[in-house]
Amino acid sequence: MKHALAIVLLLAALSAPAWAKEAVILTEADNGKPRTIAAGSLIEVRLPGSQEAGPRWINRSPLGQVRLATADIRGVVEDGEVSATKMTEVFYFEAVMTGETALSLDYITGWDEEPLDRYSVPLVVE
């Protein structure tokens, strides 16, 4: 019985969800800079946003080598207080197959035709 429980626990640990892995973290400073990552890697993209109604980062990455796992919004702490206007938008991608692609996000409003900003990181997934 103890061996069966040990096997079940081992299998559960080996099949941990993607978001439980250590992530490659990309920020605004990585925009336009090529990166090489291993297949199976989790990629966390952190971009500045605004608490106000208006623009948001939208995933425009092509389907294939990476897939969007989830997205989140985090408050920004300034002087020990959560900012009323600043936030960080966080996107989690998983590198699911080898090849070349780009993580691409547009900062858009609901009323502008063109994005206010673009973010793109060329990726080689090995």
C-alpha positions as CSV (number, residue, x, y, z in Angstrom):
1,M,0.0,0.0,0.0
2,K,2.8,2.4,0.9
3,H,4.5,1.7,-2.5
4,A,1.3,2.4,-4.4
5,L,0.9,5.8,-2.5
6,A,4.5,6.7,-3.3
7,I,4.0,5.9,-7.0
8,V,0.8,8.1,-7.1
9,L,2.6,11.0,-5.4
10,L,5.6,10.6,-7.7
11,L,3.3,10.7,-10.8
12,A,1.5,13.7,-9.5
13,A,4.8,15.6,-9.0
14,L,6.0,14.7,-12.5
15,S,2.8,15.9,-14.1
16,A,2.7,19.3,-12.3
17,P,0.8,22.0,-14.3
18,A,2.7,24.4,-16.5
19,W,2.3,27.3,-14.2
20,A,4.1,25.4,-11.4
21,K,7.3,25.5,-13.4
22,E,10.0,28.2,-13.0
23,A,9.3,30.8,-15.7
24,V,11.5,32.7,-18.2
25,I,10.5,36.3,-17.3
26,L,10.3,38.9,-20.1
27,T,9.6,42.6,-19.5
28,E,9.3,45.8,-21.5
29,A,13.2,45.8,-21.7
30,D,13.1,42.6,-23.8
31,N,10.9,44.1,-26.6
32,G,12.5,43.2,-30.0
33,K,15.3,41.1,-28.5
34,P,15.5,37.5,-29.8
35,R,15.5,34.7,-27.2
36,T,16.2,31.0,-27.3
37,I,14.3,28.8,-24.9
38,A,13.7,25.1,-24.3
39,A,10.5,23.4,-25.4
40,G,8.3,22.9,-22.3
41,S,9.4,26.2,-20.8
42,L,7.0,28.6,-19.2
43,I,7.3,32.2,-20.3
44,E,6.0,35.0,-18.1
45,V,5.6,38.4,-19.9
46,R,5.2,41.4,-17.6
47,L,4.1,44.7,-19.2
48,P,3.0,48.0,-17.6
49,G,-0.7,48.8,-17.8
50,S,-3.2,51.2,-16.4
51,Q,-6.0,50.7,-13.8
52,E,-8.1,53.2,-15.7
53,A,-10.7,52.1,-18.3
54,G,-9.0,52.1,-21.6
55,P,-6.0,50.3,-23.1
56,R,-5.1,46.7,-22.4
57,W,-2.5,44.4,-23.8
58,I,-4.0,41.8,-26.2
59,N,-2.2,38.6,-27.3
60,R,-1.4,38.6,-31.0
61,S,1.0,35.7,-31.0
62,P,0.6,33.2,-33.8
63,L,-0.6,29.7,-33.0
64,G,2.1,27.0,-33.0
65,Q,5.3,27.0,-30.9
66,V,3.8,28.8,-27.9
67,R,0.3,28.9,-26.4
68,L,-1.2,31.3,-23.9
69,A,-1.8,29.5,-20.6
70,T,-3.3,32.3,-18.6
71,A,-3.2,36.1,-18.0
72,D,-3.4,38.2,-14.8
73,I,-3.4,41.8,-13.7
74,R,-1.3,42.9,-10.7
75,G,-1.4,46.1,-8.7
76,V,1.9,48.2,-8.5
77,V,3.0,49.1,-5.0
78,E,4.5,52.6,-4.6
79,D,5.6,53.9,-1.2
80,G,3.9,50.9,0.6
81,E,0.5,51.5,-1.1
82,V,-1.1,49.9,-4.1
83,S,-1.2,52.5,-6.9
84,A,-4.7,53.7,-7.9
85,T,-3.6,54.1,-11.5
86,K,-0.7,51.7,-12.3
87,M,-0.7,48.0,-12.8
88,T,1.2,45.2,-14.4
89,E,-0.4,42.9,-17.0
90,V,1.1,39.4,-16.8
91,F,0.8,36.8,-19.6
92,Y,1.9,33.2,-19.1
93,F,2.8,31.2,-22.3
94,E,4.1,27.7,-22.6
95,A,6.6,26.7,-25.3
96,V,4.9,23.6,-26.6
97,M,6.9,22.7,-29.8
98,T,10.3,23.4,-31.4
99,G,10.6,26.0,-34.1
100,E,10.7,29.8,-34.6
101,T,7.9,32.2,-33.6
102,A,7.3,35.5,-31.8
103,L,5.5,36.5,-28.7
104,S,3.4,39.5,-29.9
105,L,1.1,41.7,-27.9
106,D,-0.7,45.0,-28.9
107,Y,-1.6,47.7,-26.4
108,I,-5.0,48.8,-27.6
109,T,-8.1,50.7,-26.7
110,G,-11.6,49.7,-27.8
111,W,-11.9,52.7,-30.1
112,D,-8.5,53.2,-31.8
113,E,-7.8,51.4,-35.1
114,E,-4.0,51.2,-34.5
115,P,-2.4,49.9,-31.3
116,L,-0.9,52.5,-28.9
117,D,2.2,50.3,-28.5
118,R,3.4,46.9,-29.7
119,Y,5.5,44.3,-27.9
120,S,7.3,41.5,-29.8
121,V,10.0,39.0,-28.8
122,P,11.3,36.7,-31.5
123,L,11.7,33.2,-30.1
124,V,13.5,30.1,-31.0
125,V,12.1,27.1,-29.2
126,E,14.6,24.2,-29.0
